[in-house]
Amino acid sequence: MQVRTCASWSAVDVYQALADNTRRLLLDELLQRDEQTLFELCSRLAMHHAITSTRQAVSQHLAALESAGLVRSERRGRQKVHTIDTTPLAVITDRWPLPEDVR
C-alpha cells in the first residue's frame, strides 16, 4: 500500500476532489461504512442515491479522491478496499478556522 504524505497533495487537490457531487457522496458512503470495495460503493450509490454510474466512472472518481489524499486503497487478495482519510480536510480548517461562537 502506498501512503502519501501531507506534502504530496495540496489544498487545490482537495477542493477539486470535493467539487463533484458524486465524489462527495462516495466520501459520505465511506464515512457510514469504511473499507468498501468498488462493487459495494457502486451498489450503495445506486441504492441510496439513484446514481447508476459505471464501475469505470466510479473508479475514476475514487482515483481523484485518492490523489487528493481523501481515500486510501489497499489490495486484499483479488479485491481493492477503499478507506476514507479525513486528514487533508484539516488544510481547509487550518486556512479558514471557524470563530468560537460558530462552533
N, C-alpha and C positions, 0 to 999 in steps of 0.2 A: 504494500500500500504506500502510495506517495503522499507525504504530508507536506502541505505548503505552509510557509511561514508568513507572518503578517507582512513582510516586505515583498512578497511575491504577488500580492493582489493590492489593488488600490481602491479608494473610495469611489472612483468612477466606475470600476467593475461592479461594485456593489449596487450603485444606483442603476446602472444599465440592467443588471440582473433583476432588480426589483421593479423595473419599469413595465414588465409584461405581466398581465393578469394570470396567465396560466402558470408562470413561474412562481408567483405569489401563492397560488393555490397548491402547487406542489410542496412549497415550504409549509403551508398550513397542514397538509396531509402528513408530512413528516413530523411535524410538531405533535399531532394527535397520536401517531404511532410511528416511532423511529424504526430504522433498519428494515426498509421495504425494497423489494425487487422492482424492476421496470414493469413487469406484469401486474404486480399489486398496485403500483401507482397509477397505471393506465386504468385498471378496474375501478379504483377509488374515484378517479376523475370522472369516469363515465357514470358511476352510481350516484355520487354525491353532488356533482356539478354539471351533469349532462354535457360534458366535454368529451367528444369522441375523436381525439387526435390520434394519429397513427403512432405506433411504437417508435418509429424513427423520429417523429416530431417531438415526442416526449423525451426521447433520448437526447435530442439536441438542446432542449430546454434544460435538462439535467446537466449537460456539459457546460452550458453558460453559467449555471449556478455553481458548478464545481470550479470553474475558472475564477469566479468571484470569491471563492473560499466559503460559500454558504452551504455546500453539500460536499461530503466526502463519500467515496465509493471504495468498496473492498470486495475482492473476489472470494467467494466461499464455494469451492467446488466449481460447479458449472454456472452458478448464479453470481450476479453482481448485486451487492446490497448497498443501498444508499442511506446515508446518515446525515442529519442536519447539524450544522455547526454555526451557532449564532455569534461567534466571536467577531466576525467582520462588521456586524451591526454596531459594535462599540465605536467604530470610526464615526458613525453618524452622531451618536450621543456625545462623543467627546468633542466633536466640532460644534454642535448646537445643543448644549445641555439645557434641560428644562429648568425653569425657575422653581424654587422650593414650593411656591404657592400653587403651582400647576400639578405637582405630583400627588 
